[in-house]
Amino acid sequence: MTPLNQSHPAPAIRPSACPGLWRIVQAVDGGISRIKLDAGHLEADQAEALAAAAERFAAGVIEVTNRSNLQIRGVGDDHRGLVAQLLSAGLGPREAAGDDVRNLMLSPAAGFDPAMLFDTRALGARILDLLQSTPRFHELSAKFAVQLDGGEDLAMLWHPHDLWLSPLRLDDQLWLAFGLAGCPGHDAPLGAVPLEQGLALVRAVLERFLDLADSGQSRMRQLLAEHDPQTFLAGLPLALRRDAAVLGWRRPGRDLARHLGVYPQSQAGRVAVGAMAPLGRLSARQLRGIAVLARELGDGSLRMTPWQSVLLPNVATAQAERVLAGLTCLGLIGDAAAPLAGVVACTGSAGCAKAQADTKADAVRLAASLRRRGPVAGIHLSGCTRSCAMAHTAPSTLLAVGPGRYDLYFHDPAQPGPGTLAGRNLTLEEAGANLDVRHGATSMIDYIRDGQEIYRNSFAIIRQEARLERIPADLEKLAVRVIHACGMVEVVDKLRFSAGAGKAGREALAAGAPILCDARMVAEGITRARLPANNEVICTLRDDSVPELAKELGNTRSAVALELWRPYLDGSVVVIGNAPTALFYLLEMLDAGAPKPALILGFPVGFVGAAESKAMLAADSRGVPFVIVEGRLGGSAMAAAAVNALATEVE
């Protein structure tokens, strides 16, 4: 069977709180459409189509779920248009009525993990076909889920599933151990069948479930509360192996951080490269960028993971660091030691009416405040008791009780729910202090000493808090760095720019354009190592001729120093980060026929002339691309930050 295209009619939509392709569930920030992926697999052109659909029909926000699926948030009124575009990209089910039951989890490293005992993809495809093409199985809950494990090192072993299957080798034969309403990471199997009977076992378990379940039993755990497992197994039409070798077997666990960075493949000379969407959320631009990397440096495919990350397989070993750097430049996390790498948060009050706090914004602040350096065990911020973002209990859970306030729990297998209560109604600072003690951070005067980590944390906070939606892609990093320079996220609302200003500046710098600065503080703030062509940075303010020239022309030294720019103006990047008179004088020079620069970065600061000079530039830039910050705000730090952002894509 082939995936549906847009000519197929929509199925009857079953009531459920879970989003689906056709069942678009309303939230505070708009509709949610969930796209279930076959084993988390997505082709690059499908990723680009999904990104385009998210921009056209929604808010451009895409989330990676903990079941290796994707969902689009902020969907507007044109549901049919969205679904049609997704179907035309092959992102629908094989059978229209089968969309809800495409709940099969495979390892994102299926087919290439060096530790795998068998390649699960063929059996996985047959199970998906069985689920979608069998009308009776369409009665299953939209949450009913199956896991097929191949013995991979890179496998999520702690998500509960209604049915799980995991391989073990006994007597030189591969068997599939299985369990019900649990997970292979810590549950004992109930039995095993030969590998070749795997599909028959899945069919038999699903049919047995539907035979026994009443209207209030939509999940296996509910059924087993009334029918013990032995009764369930007795009705299966298969010979099960249930000796001590099977019942005493346990699936060995693995290192959870393996999904980030470079991961080995069984194929010689090839690796997979993984990175995490911060807090599970991608912009359409980021997804499009990942698709480009997959096509140009991988095999053209993306594999979403249950850790809310993406894996690009079949990358040449020599290109691995380049791919990882590309993902990092897009704003993804490729290092398990990054503060946000171990943090999960639900949508929070910004998108969900049930949430008691803005969990995503709080998660960024919490992660940045933790004193422990290096990988941190999972921290889960939940806006309410439903715990939507986490399929299993995290080592540490912060349950929101109000804006910026949380109850803190530490996991205890002997306790139900999130675990043992460690503190009530805590602020983020108080919760962070508790987590520091829990994670072994000993010094109460510790602080982040790694400059790159400070940058990463700062930029993550900015991207979480600032309204960057109106900023074009070619100026996003400039906006982030300007905010970073002044410490005010609200400055993004004062940025004004001409179309293509970022592109014009980058191209000029790449071509070797000189950088003309009105003040020494601007020139000193430009990081020379970032400049793409060893560009000359020029400030003429201290030239010996400037004082006399100021007297002669009757203007400030900052203004008349621009007269010495004339030999360099043509195609240059002009950066004004101090004197309004310098910007006024530049406009006068252009009106008098002076050569045009490639870009003007207008950030003069002050109470007299700053707002007026920038408003004049924005009203008539004399055909020169520009970026300004409106009003009295400005200064050398912001101006230099703008240059540093344009100089290179590396943050």
N, C-alpha and C positions, 0 to 999 in steps of 0.2 A: 504494500500500500504506500501511497505517497501522501505527504502532508496536504491538508486542505488548501484550496486557494479561495480567492474572494468571491467566486461564483456560488459557493455552497451556502445554503441558508443557515442561520444561527439555530442552535438547538434550543429546546425548552430549557429555560434557566431555572435550576433548582435553588430553593432558598438555602442560603448558607452565609455565615459571616466571613468566609474565606473568599478573597478575590479570585477571579479566574480571567480567562481571555474575554469571554462575553459578559461575565458577571462582574461589573465594575462597581466596587463598593465605595460609598461616599465617606470621606473623612474631612477634617477641618480644612485641609489644604487642597481639597478637590477629590476627584475619583482616583481609585487605585485599580490598575489592570495588571494581573499577574500572568507572566508568560512562562509556562512550564517547559523546560528544556529537556531533550532526551539525554539523560545522564550528564546534564550540565554542559552539553556540547553546543557550540555556536560558531558558525562560519563568519569570517570577517565581513562579508557583504551583508549577512544578516544583522550583525552588530551595527553596521552603519545604517541599515534600514530602520532598526529599532531606535537608534539615536535620532534619526530624522523624524520618526513618528513622535518621539517624546517631545521634540521641539515644536512640531507642527500642531499636535493635538493636546499637549499637556505643558507642564512647567519646565520640561527639560531635565527633570530629576529621575534617576534610575537607581533602584536599590537592588543589591545582591542579597538574596535570602539565605537562611541557614539550611535550606534544602537544595542549594545550587541552582536556584531559579532566579529570574529577574522580574521586577515589577516597576511599572511606570507610575509615578505619583503626580498629583495635580492635574488629572485628566479633566478636560472641559466637557462641553455638551455634545460634541460630535463623536459619540461612542462608535457609531457605525464606520465613520471614516478611519478612526484609529484601528479598529479590528480589521478592516479591509486591507489597510497598509501592512499590518503584521502578517495577515494570511498570505498576501502576495509575496512576502519574503520567506514563506515556508515555515513560519513560526507558529502554526496551528497544529492541532492533533490530527491523527490519521482518520479518526471518525469524530464527527462533530460532538456527539454525545459522550465521547470518551475524554474530554478535556480534563474533567475533575479528577480522573483516576490515574493520571500520568505521574504517579508518585513512586518512582523507583530511584533509589540512590546507589550509584556506583562510585568507586574511587575516581577522583579527577585524574589519577595517573593510570587508569585502566589501559592495558595494552602496552605499557612501556615501563612500569615500575620494576626495578631489578629484583624485588623480593616477591613478586606475584607468583602464586602457584598455578593460576590459569588466567587467561584473558577473558574477562567477564563480558566483553562487548557483544559477542554473538548471542549468548544466552540472555543478556539484558535486553537486546532488541526483540527477542522472541517473547520475553515477559511483557514488554511494553505493548507489543502487538496483541498479545492475549488480553491484556487489560482493556485496550481500546476497542477491539473487534468483538468482544463477547458482551452482548447486551445485558446479560444478568449482572456482570461485574460493574456496570454503570450505576448500579444501586449502592455501591460502596460509598462511604463518606468521602468528601473532598479532602479529608485529613488522613484517610487510611493509607498507610505507607509500607513499602517493602524495601529492604536493603539487600543487595547482592554484593558480598565481599569477595575479593579475589586473593586475599592474603597479602595485599600491598602494604608497604611501609606507610605510604601516604593514604590514610584511610580514617574517616570519622567513625569511631567505634563507640561513641557515647550518646548518640542521638537515639532515643527509643523509637522502635518501629513495630508495627503490628505483626510483621513477619520478617525475620532476618535469616540470612543464609551465609555461611562462612566455610571455606574449604579446610580440610585436614587430610593428611596423608596417613593411611593405615594399610599395612600389608602391601606396600607398593601400589596402592590404588587411591585415587582421589575421591573423597566423599564430601558431601555438603552437609555439615552440621546445621541445625536450624533451631530457632527459638521463637517464642510468641510473646508479644507485648513487652519487649525488652530490647537489649542491644548486645552485640558480641563483646563489647569492651569489658563487661563485668558480670554477664549472666551466663549460667551454664546452659548448654544445649539440651533440648528435649529428645533429640534423636538425630539420625543421619540417613541419607540415601546416597547411592552412587551418583557421581556428577551428572551422568547422562539422564538421570531421572529428575533433574532439578526443575524443569518446566512442569512436569507432571505433579511434583510436590506443590508448587505454587498454585496450580489449578485446584488441586485437591483441598488445600488449606482454605482458599477463598470460597470454594463451594461449601465446605463444611461450616465455615463462619456464617455464610448467608442462610444455610439450613437451620442453624441454631439461634441466630440473633433475632431478638424482637425489636420493636420500633424504638426502644430506648437504649439499644446497644449498638452504637455506630462504630465503636472501636474494640479491638481485641481485649484490652484490659477490662472493659465493661462486661464482655461476655465471660471471661475467665473468673470474674467475681461470682458468677452463678454456676458455671460449669467448670469443674476442675480440669487441668490440662490432660490428665489421663483419660477422662471421658472424651475430651476433644480428639485426642490421638487415636482412640479406639475406633472412631468412625472414619478414619482415613483409609482409602482403598489402596494402600501401599505397604510393602514390607519395610519396616523401619529397623535400623540397627540401633540398639539401645543398651549395649554392653558397657562395662566400666571404662573402656578405652574412649568411648564417645562421651558418656555422661560426665566423666572426670576431666575432659579436655577443656582448656581455656584459651581463648584467643589472646596471644601476646600483644601488649600495648606498644605504642610508638611515641616518638617525640612530636608533639603538636606543632612545633614551630617549623616543621619541614616544608610547609606550604609557602613559605616566604624565602625569596632568594633563588639560588640556582639548585635545581634538583636533578640527580643523575637519571639517565634512562638506560634501559637494557640494550638499546641500539648504540653501537660504537660511534663516537664522535658527535653525539646528540645529547642535549640536555633540555629540561623544561625550566622556565623562568617564571616565578610567581611573585605577585605583589597584591596587597590588600587595599580595597577601597576603604578609606577612613570612615569608620563607623558604618560600613556597608553601603555608603552612598556615593554614586558617580554622577557627574554631569554628562550631558550628551557629548560635549567636547572631549571629555576624558575617554568615554567609550569609543568614540570615533578614533581617537589617537591610539588606543590599544589595538583596534582593528588594523590600523596602518602598520604598527609594529609586527603584528601577527602575519600580515601578508608579506611584508618586505623582509623579515628576518626569521620567521617561523614557517609553519606549514599552512598558514592561512586560517587556522582555527583557534578558538578560545575555549577554555574549559573553566566554567565557574565552579567554585568550591563551597562546601558547607561552612567554611571559615569566613565567608563573605569576601573572598579574594578571587583572583583570576590566575590561571596558569596558561602560559603559552608554550606548547610542546614543540619538539623537533627543531629546536634552535641549534645551529652549529656551535660547538663548544667555544670556538674562538669569538663568537658574537654574543656570548652570554652576558658579559658585563655591559656591553653596549645596550642590550635589550633592557637589562635591569636599570641602567641609567635613564633610558627613555621612559620607563614606567615611573621612575621617581620624579623625573621632570614633569610628568603629567599630574603629579600630586598624589600618587599612590605610595604605599608603605612597603618597602622591600626588605626591611631589616627587623628581625624579631625583637631587637632591643629597643626599638622606637617606643615611646611612651604609649601611643594609641594602639600598638599592635596587639596588646592583650586586653583591650577594652571593647565591650559590646554595649550598645544602647538602643533602645526602641525609638520610635519616631518622636515621642515626647509631646508636650502640650502644643508645640508649633504645628503639629499635624493630626493630633488625636484628642478628641474631647474627653476621653477617659483618663488621660495622663494628668498627674498631679504636678509635674515639673517639666521644664525644657531639658530633657535628659541628654540630648545630643550636645547642646551647648555646655551643659554641666560636665559631660564626659571629657570634653576637650580641656576644660579648666582643671578637672581632677587629675587627668593624666599628666598635665604640665606641672602640677604641684608635687607629684610623688617624688620622694627623695631617693628611692632605690633606683639605681642605674642598671640596665640590662633587662632581660626578659622578665616579665611579671606574670604570675598565674592569672587566669581569667577573672576579670572584673566585669560585672553585669549591672548596668543601671536600668531599672525598670520603672516606667511611669505609673504602673498600677500592678495589681496582683496577678494579672493574666500572663505576664512574663512572655510577651509575644516574640521578643528578639532572640530568645535562647531556648533551644529544644531540650536542653538538659540543665541540671543545676550547676551553676558556676562555683568555683572556689570561694568567691566573694560576691555578694549581691547587695546592691543599694536599692531599696524599695522607696520610691518617692512618697512623701506624706504631705508635701506642699512645695511651693516654689523654692528651689535651692535647699530643700530639707529632705533628709533620707533616714530610714531605719537601715542599719548595717547588719548583715548576716554573714556568718562563715559556714561553709558547707560541712555538714555532719551526716554521714550515711545513716546514723541511728535516729535522726530527726526528720520529720516530714517537711515538705516545702523547701524553702531556701536554706534552712539549717538553723544554727544557734544564733540567737540575737546577741549582737555585740554592742549595740548602741541605738538609742531612740532619738528621732528628731534632730539628727546631726547636721551641722553645716557641712559644706564641701571640705572646708579646712579641717574640721574635726574628723570627718570620715577619712580624709587623706592621712591624718596623723595615725589613726587606728590601722590603716592599711600599711603604713610604713613600718609600724611595729610588727605587724603580722608577717611582712615580707623581709624583715631583717635589716631595715635601714636604721642604723644605730645613732648617728650624730644628729642632734636636733638643730645644729647650725649648718647642716649639709646644704648644698645648692648645686645646681647644674653648672658644671665646669667646662663642658664640651661646647665650643662655639657653634659647631654645626647643629648640635642638638637644640641649642637655644633658638637658632634660626628655624629649625623644623617645627618646634613647638609653637613659636610665635606665628609662623605662617599658617599653621593649622588653626590656631585660635582666630586669626584674622579671617580665614576662609569660612569659619563657622559663624562668625558674628557679623561680618560686613555684608551689605547688600550688593553683591557683585553682579547681579543678573543683568544690569543695564550696561555693564562694561564689556566692550567687544573682546574677542579672544586675544587679539594682538596687543591689548593693553592691560589684560588681567594681571600679569605679573608686575607691571608698573604700578597699578593701583595697590596691590598687596605691599610692595616695598615702600610706597609713599605713606601708606597707613602705618607701616612698621616704623618709619622714620619719625613720625609725629605722635604715635601712640593713641590715635583717635580713629576708630573705625568709621565714625560718621563723616569723615572727610571724603569718603567715596562719593557722597551725594553732592559734593562741591566740585568734583572733577568735571571739566569740560574739554572737549577734544574734537578735532576734525576727523572725518572718515579717513581711515588708512594711515593715521599718524604713527601708530606703532610700527607698521610695516615700513614706512618711509624712513623712520629713525634707524631701524635695524639694518636696512639695506645700505644706508649712508655709512654707518659705522663699519659694516662689513667691507665696504669699498675703501676704507681708510680715511674717512672724513675727519677733519680736526674738530675738536670740541672746544667751543669758545665760552668761557665762564666770566661772569661779571665780578666775582669775588673769589679771594683765595680760599675761603672756607668751602666753596663749591668745588673748586679744583682739587683740594686736598681730600674731599669726601669721595671722589671717584676712584674706584678700585682698579688700579692699572692692570692687574692680572686678569680681569674680566674682559678687557677691551679686545675685540676680535682681530684688529690689524695694527696693534701697537700704536693706536691713534695718539696724535699729539694733543695734549691738553694745554690750552693757552689761556692765561689771565694777564691782561695788560694793565691792570689797575695800578701796579707799583712801578710802572715804567717812569723813568726820570722826566720825561716830557709831559706827563699828565698834569702836574700842578699848574704849569704855565698855560697849558692848553685850556684848562678849566677857567682860568682868569680871562683868557682871550675870548672864549666862546660864551662865557657867562652861564655856565652850567656846572653841575656837580662833577667831581672826579669820576664817579662811577659811570656817568653818562658819557663824558667825552673820551674815556678810555676806549670806547667802542670805535672811535675813529681809527685806532690802530688795528682793528679787525679787518679792515677793508681788503687786504691781500688774501685773507683766509675765508671770507664770508661765503663765497660761491660753493653751494653743496655742503656746507658745514652743519654741525649740530650746535645750536645756540642754547645755552643754559643760563637763565637769569634767576638767581636764588637769593637776591638781597635787595637791590635798589629799584624802586619803581621808576626812577628817572632813567635808568638804563633801558628799561623796556619802552618807555615813551620815546627815547632817543633812537632806538632801533627802528621803530615805526617811521620816524621822521627820515631816517637814512633810506629806508625802503621806498618811501614816497618820493625821495629825490633821485631814485634810480640806482641805489646800491645793489650789488649782487644779492640774489636770494639764497638763504640757507635751505637745507633740506628739511629742517625741523626746528621749531622754537618750543622750548620747554620753559613756560612762563610761571615762575614761582616767587616773584618779589613779595616781600613781607612788610607790614607796617600799617600805620593809621592814616598816612597821607599819601595818596596816589597809588597804593597797591591795588585796591579793588578797581579803581578807575582805569589803570593801565591795562590790567588783564581783561576788563570788559571791552576796552577798545580793540585789543587784539582779537578777541572772540567775535566781535561784530564785523571786523574786516581784517583778516590775517594777511592780506596782500598776496593771496595765492600760495601762502606757505603753510604746510601742515603744522598743527600746534597741539599742545596739551597745557592746560592751566588748572589751578585750583582757585575757585572764585573767592572773592572777599579779601579780608585782611590776612588770612592764613598764608603761609608760604615759608620760605627760608632755605638756607643752604643744605640742610640735611635732607629735606624733601626733594630738592632739585638734584642733588647728587644721587639719591636713591633712584630717581627716575632714569638717570643715565645708566646706572648699574643694572637696572632691570632690562633695559634695551640692549645692553652690551652682549648678553649671552642668555641662552635658554636655561642654563643651569642655575637653579635657585641656591 
